[in-house]
Amino acid sequence: MSTASLRSRYLGDSVATASPQRILVMLYDRLVLDLERAEMALDTGDRTEAAAQIQHAQDIVFELRESLRVDAWEGGPRLAALYTWMITELVQAGVKRDRNRVTSCRQIAEPLRDAWRQAAATLATSSA
């Protein structure tokens, strides 16, 4: 097997065996990475790469929004509204090639990622 296929298999296995909490953290990690890559691509004028990264970030936020059980907790509706805002910002960032909008989304995504990471760690510790 090639290195690429081994890596792909490992990643697939990691996702397939991850807890829902870990998958959520993985999505946020990738969202932040996509936003960072989009910022860099916009800085260097690489429109194709910026568009690809922004589109992938949008896909992740759509998935986060669709999987959110809004009625499961008090903050659900506010988080859903935040996801909707991020989608709108990312669409505009892609259309206008606006780094500031990408940065705004990253600045929202990073603390959310950190909060979910901490919550997942707490849950893992309490169930162990």
Secondary structure, DSSP 8 states (H G I E B T S, - for coil): --HHHHHHHHHHHHHHHS-HHHHHHHHHHHHHHHHHHHHHHHHHT-HHHHHHHHHHHHHHHHHHHHH--GGGSTTHHHHHHHHHHHHHHHHHHHHHT-HHHHHHHHHHHHHHHHHHHHHHHHHHHHH-
